[in-house]
Amino acid sequence: MKAGAVIAGVVVALGLAGGAWYAFSRAGGDAAAGERVFVTPERRVMAASVLATGILRLRVGGEVRVGAQLSGIVEKLNVEVGSKIRKGDIIAEIDASGLEARLAQARAQVAVEEQGLRRAEVELSRARQLDERKLVARSQVEDAQIALDEARALLVKARRDMEVVQTDLSYAVIRSPITGTVASVTTQEGETVAASFNTPTFATVIEDGALELIAMVDETDIGNVAIGNPVTFTVESYPSQEFTGQVARIAPRGSIISGVVNFEVMIRIDSPAELLKPDMTANVSIRTAEREALVLPNATVQREGSDRYVWVKQDDGLVRKAVSVGTKDASFTEIRQGIGPADQILLSPQPRAGAAGQAGNP
C-alpha cells in the first residue's frame, strides 16, 4: 500500500470561532425539515500526517537465549512459556552434587597449602636467626627461602583450583540476564544437558520494552518525516486501541517493493502494552507538521468532476462559488481560496444536483 500525506484536524478549535460553530451545529440539529442551515468558515490548527503500514519486531538484543555452561541433569525448571521474570531470577538448576564434593576437596587442599606456607615462613625465620649467629651455613637460608616460595605457589594454585570449581558450581544455577517474558522453553526436569560443544538453550526471554515498530514510508513522503515526529498507530488485532510512539531512526537507503521505493522508519513505542506482539502489522500515522487553516465541514463542499464548490448566502439567494481545497479528514476540509472568513456557507439541505449557479430564497 502506497502511503500518502494527509491532514488530520486537531480537536481543539481556536476560541475565535468556537462559539459560533457550536451554535450552527445546534441549528443544524434542531432545524425543521427543509430549513436551510448555514455555517461560517472556522480557523483550526491542522496537523499534517504521513500514512504508512508497518510491522512490530524485536530490536537487536531484545531477545536473549539463556543456556547452560555446565553439563548435567536438570534438577529444577522454574519457568514456562509466558512466565514473567526479573533480571537475576532463577530459570533452572542443574544437579551439582559432584561439584559440591569437588569444592569441599578444593577447600581442604587450600587449608593444607595455607598450613604448609605457615611452616615455611617459620623455617625461614629460624634459619635467618641461626645465620645471624653463624650457626648454620648460608645455603640453609637459601633453601628455606626456596621452600617458602614453593609453598606460596602451591597455595596460589590451590586457591585458583577452588575458584574454578566455585565458578563451575555457579553455572549450575541458571539465572535470567534480563527482565521480560519467557517466549520459549526447550528443556525439562530430568533431562541431561551436555555443554561440551554448544551451549544448550534452556529458554528464550523477550526483554520488556524490546518491541519497535518499523514503518515503510513511500519515497514521496519521506522528506516530510523527521526524527522526533510523534506517531499514532493501530494493529489489526485491536483496531479500536490506539498506541503512540516517536520516530527514532530513518533508514539512509530505500528498498524497492513491487516497483515502489520505500524507506524504513523505526518508531520507538511509548510504554508498550502487553497487547502488542512481534510480527503484528500496523496502520501508522506520522504527524509531520501543524499549521492554522480555514476549514469547513465536509458536507458543505460539493464536487463536480474535478471541481469543488460551495453555496454562499447572499441577499438575493444562494450563489455557487468555486473553491480551492487542501486536504481533509473525517470531519473538515481545508479551504485555500474562493471564500472569505465571514461568508455564510450552506450546510443543509444542499440544492439538487445540476442546480444553476444561483438559487433563489426559499
C-alpha positions as CSV (number, residue, x, y, z in Angstrom):
1,M,0.0,0.0,0.0
2,K,1.4,3.3,-1.0
3,A,1.4,5.8,1.9
4,G,0.2,9.4,1.3
5,A,0.3,12.6,3.2
6,V,-3.0,13.6,4.8
7,I,-4.2,16.3,7.1
8,A,-5.9,15.4,10.4
9,G,-7.8,18.1,12.3
10,V,-6.8,18.8,15.8
11,V,-9.8,18.5,18.1
12,V,-9.2,21.8,19.9
13,A,-10.5,24.7,17.8
14,L,-9.4,28.3,18.1
15,G,-11.7,30.2,20.5
16,L,-12.4,32.9,18.0
17,A,-14.9,30.9,16.1
18,G,-15.8,28.1,18.5
19,G,-19.0,29.6,19.9
20,A,-20.4,30.4,16.5
21,W,-19.6,26.9,15.3
22,Y,-21.4,25.3,18.2
23,A,-24.4,27.5,17.5
24,F,-24.5,26.5,13.9
25,S,-24.2,22.8,14.8
26,R,-27.2,23.2,17.2
27,A,-29.1,24.9,14.5
28,G,-28.4,22.1,12.1
29,G,-29.6,19.6,14.6
30,D,-32.8,21.4,15.5
31,A,-33.8,22.7,12.1
32,A,-37.1,21.7,10.7
33,A,-37.1,19.6,7.5
34,G,-36.2,21.7,4.5
35,E,-35.0,24.7,6.6
36,R,-31.6,25.9,5.4
37,V,-28.7,25.8,7.8
38,F,-25.6,27.9,7.3
39,V,-22.1,27.9,8.8
40,T,-19.2,30.3,8.6
41,P,-15.6,29.1,7.9
42,E,-13.6,28.4,11.0
43,R,-9.8,28.6,11.6
44,R,-8.4,25.5,13.1
45,V,-4.9,24.1,13.9
46,M,-4.5,21.3,11.3
47,A,-1.9,18.6,11.7
48,A,-0.2,17.2,8.5
49,S,0.4,13.5,8.7
50,V,2.1,10.7,6.6
51,L,0.3,7.4,6.5
52,A,2.1,4.1,6.2
53,T,1.9,0.4,7.1
54,G,4.4,-1.2,9.4
55,I,5.3,-4.3,11.4
56,L,6.2,-4.8,15.0
57,R,9.5,-6.5,15.6
58,L,12.1,-7.1,18.3
59,R,15.0,-4.7,18.4
60,V,18.5,-6.1,18.2
61,G,19.4,-7.6,21.6
62,G,15.8,-7.6,22.7
63,E,15.6,-11.4,22.7
64,V,18.0,-13.5,24.7
65,R,18.6,-17.2,24.6
66,V,19.5,-18.4,28.1
67,G,21.6,-21.6,28.1
68,A,23.8,-23.7,30.3
69,Q,27.6,-23.7,30.5
70,L,27.6,-26.9,32.6
71,S,26.8,-30.4,31.7
72,G,24.5,-32.4,34.0
73,I,20.9,-33.3,34.8
74,V,18.3,-30.6,35.0
75,E,17.1,-30.8,38.6
76,K,14.7,-27.9,38.7
77,L,12.9,-25.9,36.0
78,N,11.2,-22.8,37.3
79,V,9.6,-21.2,34.2
80,E,7.2,-21.9,31.4
81,V,6.1,-20.1,28.3
82,G,4.6,-16.7,29.3
83,S,6.3,-16.5,32.7
84,K,7.2,-13.0,33.8
85,I,10.7,-12.9,35.2
86,R,13.1,-10.3,36.5
87,K,16.8,-10.0,36.0
88,G,18.6,-12.5,38.3
89,D,15.6,-14.8,38.7
90,I,16.4,-18.5,38.7
91,I,15.3,-20.2,35.5
92,A,16.7,-23.7,36.1
93,E,19.1,-25.6,38.3
94,I,21.5,-28.4,37.3
95,D,22.4,-31.2,39.7
96,A,25.6,-30.1,41.3
97,S,26.3,-32.8,43.9
98,G,29.5,-33.8,42.1
99,L,30.7,-30.2,42.1
100,E,29.9,-29.7,45.7
101,A,32.2,-32.7,46.6
102,R,34.9,-31.2,44.4
103,L,34.6,-27.9,46.1
104,A,34.9,-29.4,49.5
105,Q,38.1,-31.2,48.4
106,A,39.4,-28.0,46.9
107,R,38.8,-26.1,50.1
108,A,40.6,-28.8,52.1
109,Q,43.6,-28.5,49.7
110,V,43.7,-24.7,50.3
111,A,43.8,-25.3,54.0
112,V,46.7,-27.8,53.6
113,E,48.7,-25.3,51.5
114,E,48.0,-22.5,53.9
115,Q,49.4,-24.6,56.7
116,G,52.4,-25.5,54.6
117,L,53.0,-21.8,53.9
118,R,53.0,-21.0,57.6
119,R,55.5,-23.8,58.3
120,A,57.8,-22.5,55.5
121,E,57.6,-19.0,56.9
122,V,58.6,-20.3,60.4
123,E,61.5,-22.3,58.9
124,L,62.8,-19.3,57.0
125,S,62.6,-17.1,60.1
126,R,64.5,-19.6,62.2
127,A,67.2,-20.2,59.5
128,R,67.8,-16.4,59.3
129,Q,68.2,-16.2,63.1
130,L,70.7,-19.0,63.1
131,D,72.6,-17.5,60.2
132,E,72.9,-14.2,62.1
133,R,74.6,-16.2,64.9
134,K,76.8,-18.1,62.3
135,L,75.3,-21.4,63.5
136,V,74.2,-22.6,60.0
137,A,75.5,-22.4,56.5
138,R,74.2,-19.7,54.2
139,S,72.8,-22.3,51.9
140,Q,70.3,-23.4,54.5
141,V,68.8,-19.9,54.5
142,E,68.6,-20.1,50.7
143,D,66.9,-23.5,50.8
144,A,64.4,-22.2,53.3
145,Q,63.6,-19.2,51.0
146,I,63.1,-21.6,48.1
147,A,60.7,-23.7,50.2
148,L,58.7,-20.6,51.2
149,D,58.4,-19.6,47.5
150,E,57.2,-23.1,46.6
151,A,54.7,-23.0,49.4
152,R,53.3,-19.7,48.2
153,A,53.0,-21.0,44.6
154,L,51.2,-24.1,45.8
155,L,48.7,-22.0,47.8
156,V,48.1,-19.8,44.8
157,K,47.4,-22.8,42.7
158,A,45.1,-24.4,45.3
159,R,43.1,-21.2,45.5
160,R,42.8,-20.9,41.7
161,D,41.6,-24.5,41.5
162,M,39.0,-23.8,44.2
163,E,37.8,-20.7,42.2
164,V,37.4,-22.8,39.1
165,V,35.2,-25.2,41.0
166,Q,33.2,-22.3,42.5
167,T,32.7,-20.9,39.0
168,D,31.5,-24.2,37.7
169,L,29.2,-24.5,40.7
170,S,27.7,-21.1,39.9
171,Y,26.9,-22.3,36.4
172,A,24.6,-24.9,38.0
173,V,22.1,-22.1,38.8
174,I,20.9,-20.6,35.6
175,R,19.6,-17.0,36.0
176,S,17.8,-14.6,33.7
177,P,20.1,-11.8,32.4
178,I,17.2,-9.5,31.7
179,T,13.7,-8.6,32.9
180,G,11.0,-9.8,30.5
181,T,8.7,-12.6,29.4
182,V,9.6,-16.2,28.6
183,A,8.9,-16.8,25.0
184,S,10.0,-20.5,24.7
185,V,11.3,-23.3,26.9
186,T,13.4,-26.1,25.3
187,T,14.2,-28.4,28.2
188,Q,12.5,-30.2,31.1
189,E,13.3,-31.5,34.5
190,G,15.3,-34.7,34.5
191,E,16.8,-34.1,31.1
192,T,20.6,-34.4,30.7
193,V,22.3,-31.5,29.0
194,A,25.8,-31.5,27.5
195,A,27.7,-28.2,27.3
196,S,30.9,-29.6,25.7
197,F,30.5,-28.2,22.2
198,N,27.4,-25.9,22.0
199,T,25.8,-24.1,24.9
200,P,22.3,-25.8,25.2
201,T,19.4,-23.3,25.3
202,F,17.1,-23.6,28.2
203,A,14.7,-20.7,27.5
204,T,14.3,-17.7,25.3
205,V,13.4,-14.4,27.1
206,I,12.0,-11.3,25.4
207,E,13.0,-8.1,27.3
208,D,10.4,-5.7,28.4
209,G,10.2,-2.7,26.0
210,A,12.1,-4.6,23.3
211,L,9.4,-4.1,20.6
212,E,9.9,-1.5,18.0
213,L,7.7,-0.5,15.0
214,I,9.1,-0.5,11.5
215,A,7.0,1.6,9.1
216,M,7.5,1.5,5.4
217,V,7.2,5.1,4.1
218,D,6.9,6.0,0.4
219,E,9.7,8.0,-1.1
220,T,7.3,10.8,-2.0
221,D,6.6,11.3,1.8
222,I,10.0,10.5,3.4
223,G,11.2,14.1,3.0
224,N,8.4,15.2,5.4
225,V,9.4,12.8,8.2
226,A,12.0,13.7,10.8
227,I,13.4,12.1,14.0
228,G,11.2,13.0,16.9
229,N,7.9,13.2,15.0
230,P,5.0,11.9,17.1
231,V,3.3,8.7,15.9
232,T,0.0,7.0,16.4
233,F,-0.8,3.5,15.2
234,T,-3.3,0.7,15.5
235,V,-2.8,-3.1,14.9
236,E,-5.2,-5.4,13.1
237,S,-5.8,-7.5,16.2
238,Y,-7.0,-4.4,18.2
239,P,-8.3,-1.9,15.7
240,S,-10.0,0.3,18.3
241,Q,-6.9,0.6,20.5
242,E,-4.5,3.4,19.6
243,F,-0.9,3.3,20.5
244,T,1.7,6.1,20.4
245,G,5.4,6.5,19.8
246,Q,8.1,8.7,18.2
247,V,10.3,8.4,15.1
248,A,13.7,7.3,16.3
249,R,15.6,6.4,13.1
250,I,15.2,6.8,9.4
251,A,17.0,4.4,7.0
252,P,19.6,6.1,4.8
253,R,18.7,3.8,1.9
254,G,15.4,2.8,0.4
255,S,14.2,-0.6,-0.7
256,I,12.2,-1.4,-3.7
257,I,9.0,-3.4,-3.0
258,S,6.7,-4.2,-6.0
259,G,8.4,-1.4,-8.0
260,V,7.8,1.2,-5.3
261,V,10.7,2.7,-3.3
262,N,10.1,2.7,0.4
263,F,12.2,3.8,3.4
264,E,12.2,2.0,6.7
265,V,11.3,4.3,9.6
266,M,12.0,2.9,13.1
267,I,9.5,4.1,15.7
268,R,10.1,3.8,19.4
269,I,6.9,2.8,21.2
270,D,5.7,4.7,24.2
271,S,5.0,2.3,27.2
272,P,4.4,-0.8,25.0
273,A,1.3,-2.7,26.1
274,E,1.2,-6.4,26.6
275,L,-1.3,-6.5,23.8
276,L,1.5,-5.9,21.3
277,K,3.3,-8.9,19.9
278,P,6.2,-9.3,17.5
279,D,5.2,-9.6,13.8
280,M,1.9,-7.8,14.2
281,T,1.0,-5.5,11.3
282,A,0.1,-1.9,12.0
283,N,-1.5,1.1,10.3
284,V,0.7,4.1,11.1
285,S,0.1,7.9,11.1
286,I,3.3,10.1,11.5
287,R,2.5,13.7,12.4
288,T,4.9,15.8,10.4
289,A,3.7,19.4,10.9
290,E,1.0,21.7,12.3
291,R,-0.5,24.9,10.8
292,E,-3.6,27.1,11.1
293,A,-6.0,26.8,8.2
294,L,-9.5,27.9,7.2
295,V,-11.9,24.9,7.2
296,L,-15.5,24.0,6.5
297,P,-17.5,20.8,7.4
298,N,-17.1,18.2,4.6
299,A,-20.8,18.3,3.9
300,T,-20.6,21.9,2.7
301,V,-18.1,21.2,-0.1
302,Q,-19.7,19.8,-3.3
303,R,-17.9,18.1,-6.2
304,E,-18.5,18.3,-9.9
305,G,-15.9,16.4,-11.8
306,S,-12.5,17.7,-10.6
307,D,-14.0,21.0,-9.4
308,R,-15.1,21.8,-5.9
309,Y,-17.7,24.4,-4.9
310,V,-19.9,25.7,-2.1
311,W,-23.2,27.6,-1.9
312,V,-22.8,31.1,-0.4
313,K,-25.7,33.0,1.1
314,Q,-26.4,36.4,-0.4
315,D,-29.2,38.9,-0.1
316,D,-30.9,37.6,-3.3
317,G,-30.4,33.9,-2.6
318,L,-27.6,31.4,-2.9
319,V,-24.6,31.8,-5.1
320,R,-22.4,28.9,-6.2
321,K,-18.7,29.7,-5.7
322,A,-15.7,27.6,-6.8
323,V,-13.2,26.9,-4.1
324,S,-9.7,25.6,-4.0
325,V,-9.4,22.9,-1.3
326,G,-6.4,21.5,0.5
327,T,-6.6,18.3,2.5
328,K,-9.4,16.8,4.5
329,D,-10.1,14.4,7.4
330,A,-13.2,12.7,8.5
331,S,-14.9,16.0,9.5
332,F,-13.3,19.0,7.9
333,T,-11.9,20.2,4.5
334,E,-9.3,22.9,4.2
335,I,-10.4,25.9,2.1
336,R,-7.5,27.6,0.4
337,Q,-9.2,30.1,-2.0
338,G,-12.7,31.1,-3.1
339,I,-14.5,32.4,0.1
340,G,-13.8,34.7,3.0
341,P,-14.0,34.0,6.7
342,A,-17.3,35.9,7.1
343,D,-19.2,34.2,4.3
344,Q,-22.2,32.1,5.3
345,I,-22.0,28.7,3.6
346,L,-24.9,26.4,3.1
347,L,-24.6,23.2,5.2
348,S,-28.0,21.7,4.5
349,P,-30.1,20.9,2.6
350,Q,-27.9,21.1,-0.5
351,P,-29.6,22.1,-3.8
352,R,-30.3,19.2,-6.1
353,A,-27.5,18.1,-8.4
354,G,-27.2,20.2,-11.6
355,A,-28.7,23.3,-10.0
356,A,-27.9,26.6,-11.7
357,G,-25.1,28.9,-10.4
358,Q,-27.7,30.9,-8.4
359,A,-30.7,29.7,-6.3
360,G,-33.4,31.9,-5.0
361,N,-34.6,32.4,-1.5
362,P,-36.9,29.7,0.0
